[in-house]
């Protein structure tokens, strides 16, 4: 199974790096950049037949190390390889 973890700032958190990039893009002529977000993406493959177990393991990784739950949210996607 392929695991994809997307991590992004919570909506109410000030993110100066994202704002700087968004402002620079607007200066270059790119307009209408609503809800522009900079985030992190982790992907990995795991051999396990239980989708629930894989999800729970990824969620545990997020809570213990990958995500600062005070200022970040995350989304876990599990794709079964064919």
Backbone bond lengths (Angstrom), bond angles and torsions (degrees), N, CA, C in turn:
res aa  C-N    CA-C-N  psi(-1)  N-CA   C-N-CA  omega(-1)  CA-C   N-CA-C  phi
1 X - - - 1.442 - - 1.522 108.92 -
2 X 1.310 115.13 146.68 1.454 120.90 177.11 1.527 108.35 -102.28
3 X 1.322 115.75 131.21 1.458 121.98 179.87 1.525 108.22 -111.36
4 X 1.325 115.41 131.10 1.456 121.69 177.18 1.527 107.61 -123.81
5 X 1.327 115.86 123.02 1.465 121.26 178.45 1.523 107.75 -116.65
6 X 1.316 116.68 116.33 1.461 122.43 175.78 1.522 108.68 -104.13
7 X 1.329 115.93 129.22 1.462 122.20 -178.54 1.524 107.41 -121.21
8 X 1.327 116.19 133.82 1.458 120.67 -176.30 1.523 109.29 -148.50
9 X 1.339 116.93 154.73 1.467 119.52 -179.59 1.530 111.76 -64.55
10 X 1.317 116.03 146.72 1.461 120.24 174.10 1.526 108.51 -63.61
11 X 1.321 117.83 150.02 1.471 121.52 -174.81 1.533 114.74 -55.21
12 X 1.309 118.70 -33.77 1.471 121.30 -175.11 1.524 113.61 -90.38
13 X 1.337 117.44 1.82 1.460 121.02 -176.86 1.530 109.84 -90.63
14 X 1.325 115.49 129.49 1.457 120.57 176.49 1.522 108.66 -70.52
15 X 1.331 116.67 126.74 1.461 122.02 -178.14 1.532 108.46 -124.88
16 X 1.339 117.57 91.37 1.460 120.50 -174.53 1.530 114.35 -62.27
17 X 1.326 117.91 -32.39 1.472 119.95 179.30 1.530 110.81 -65.48
18 X 1.328 116.44 -44.52 1.462 120.47 178.10 1.523 110.99 -63.82
19 X 1.325 117.00 -42.23 1.467 120.50 179.45 1.526 111.29 -62.38
20 X 1.325 117.54 -40.91 1.464 121.30 179.54 1.530 110.66 -63.67
21 X 1.318 117.28 -43.02 1.462 120.93 179.02 1.526 110.39 -66.13
22 X 1.322 116.25 -44.55 1.467 120.51 179.62 1.523 110.40 -60.63
23 X 1.337 117.87 -45.18 1.462 121.44 179.28 1.523 111.36 -62.54
24 X 1.320 117.54 -41.05 1.467 121.38 178.77 1.528 111.01 -64.39
25 X 1.318 117.14 -41.83 1.461 120.31 177.86 1.532 111.28 -63.19
26 X 1.336 116.13 -40.09 1.464 119.78 178.30 1.529 111.08 -64.85
27 X 1.339 117.37 -37.74 1.462 121.20 176.33 1.530 111.59 -64.53
28 X 1.326 116.63 -28.39 1.460 121.66 178.14 1.533 112.55 -83.86
29 X 1.325 116.24 0.67 1.457 120.22 175.35 1.511 116.12 103.63
30 X 1.313 117.58 -0.41 1.469 120.17 177.80 1.524 108.17 -84.12
31 X 1.320 116.33 115.35 1.464 121.44 -174.71 1.531 111.38 -110.07
32 X 1.319 114.61 170.54 1.468 122.95 175.90 1.525 112.58 59.58
33 X 1.321 117.10 42.30 1.465 121.54 178.05 1.525 109.33 -89.76
34 X 1.296 116.44 75.86 1.463 121.28 179.49 1.522 110.16 -84.30
35 X 1.304 116.27 144.01 1.459 123.60 178.77 1.525 111.53 52.56
36 X 1.319 116.51 42.91 1.465 123.17 177.59 1.520 107.66 -73.41
37 X 1.332 117.07 124.94 1.457 121.29 -174.96 1.525 110.46 -134.28
38 X 1.309 115.05 137.24 1.459 122.02 173.62 1.520 107.05 -103.74
39 X 1.316 116.77 132.33 1.451 119.27 -178.09 1.513 112.31 -143.49
40 X 1.326 114.68 -169.59 1.461 122.55 178.42 1.522 107.91 -123.26
41 X 1.322 114.65 149.87 1.464 119.60 178.41 1.520 108.87 -134.45
42 X 1.319 116.01 127.89 1.458 122.75 175.24 1.523 107.76 -115.86
43 X 1.311 117.07 135.02 1.460 121.14 174.49 1.520 108.96 -132.10
44 X 1.322 115.73 145.05 1.460 120.74 174.85 1.515 108.97 -159.69
45 X 1.311 115.19 160.85 1.461 121.63 176.63 1.520 108.86 -108.23
46 X 1.304 115.25 147.25 1.462 120.64 179.22 1.532 108.48 -143.19
47 X 1.310 115.05 142.00 1.462 119.77 176.51 1.519 108.52 -97.41
48 X 1.308 114.38 103.75 1.463 121.28 179.43 1.519 106.43 -158.57
49 X 1.299 117.30 138.48 1.459 120.33 -177.91 1.532 112.75 -87.40
50 X 1.316 117.22 -14.22 1.457 121.17 -176.87 1.534 110.59 -97.78
51 X 1.312 115.70 109.02 1.464 120.56 178.76 1.530 110.69 -61.74
52 X 1.317 116.25 -37.29 1.464 120.94 179.57 1.526 110.78 -64.20
53 X 1.317 116.93 -42.64 1.465 121.37 179.01 1.528 111.02 -64.32
54 X 1.325 116.99 -42.04 1.460 121.48 178.77 1.527 109.95 -63.20
55 X 1.340 116.80 -44.46 1.467 121.16 178.98 1.526 110.57 -62.27
56 X 1.323 116.71 -47.33 1.470 120.46 -178.97 1.524 111.59 -61.24
57 X 1.333 116.65 -38.50 1.460 121.06 178.40 1.538 110.27 -64.94
58 X 1.328 117.24 -44.51 1.468 121.41 178.79 1.531 110.70 -63.33
59 X 1.320 116.39 -40.85 1.462 120.46 179.03 1.535 110.85 -64.17
60 X 1.309 116.37 -39.49 1.462 121.42 177.39 1.532 110.68 -63.24
61 X 1.335 116.75 -41.08 1.466 121.47 176.67 1.528 110.70 -60.31
62 X 1.324 116.21 -42.95 1.467 120.94 179.50 1.520 110.92 -61.54
63 X 1.315 116.03 -48.26 1.462 120.62 -176.43 1.526 112.95 -68.32
64 X 1.336 117.39 -32.79 1.462 120.48 -176.03 1.526 114.34 -87.89
65 X 1.347 117.57 -27.24 1.458 117.93 -173.81 1.527 115.29 -145.70
66 X 1.308 118.00 -46.41 1.469 120.05 -167.11 1.526 115.22 -74.86
67 X 1.323 117.85 -28.89 1.460 121.27 -171.87 1.523 110.98 -119.73
68 X 1.333 115.72 134.63 1.459 121.19 169.32 1.526 105.65 -90.42
69 X 1.321 116.45 96.66 1.469 121.64 -171.54 1.525 113.84 -64.15
70 X 1.319 118.13 -13.31 1.466 120.92 177.39 1.526 110.45 -72.46
71 X 1.344 116.64 -38.01 1.468 119.56 -174.62 1.527 114.06 -121.41
72 X 1.335 117.81 -3.20 1.459 120.17 -176.56 1.528 111.55 -128.26
73 X 1.339 114.40 149.99 1.457 122.83 170.50 1.521 107.45 -113.73
74 X 1.325 116.71 167.55 1.454 119.50 178.51 1.518 110.61 -147.79
75 X 1.329 114.04 158.70 1.461 121.02 176.40 1.524 107.32 -134.74
76 X 1.310 115.84 130.61 1.462 122.15 179.48 1.510 108.79 -108.20
77 X 1.337 116.10 130.17 1.458 121.90 176.61 1.525 107.67 -122.44
78 X 1.328 116.04 131.54 1.461 121.70 177.36 1.523 107.53 -113.87
79 X 1.333 115.77 125.40 1.464 120.92 177.71 1.508 108.22 -117.38
80 X 1.335 115.29 125.10 1.452 119.94 177.93 1.520 108.13 -80.25
81 X 1.325 116.22 123.45 1.464 121.96 179.44 1.531 108.74 -73.82
82 X 1.310 115.44 140.59 1.480 120.13 179.06 1.509 109.07 -105.58
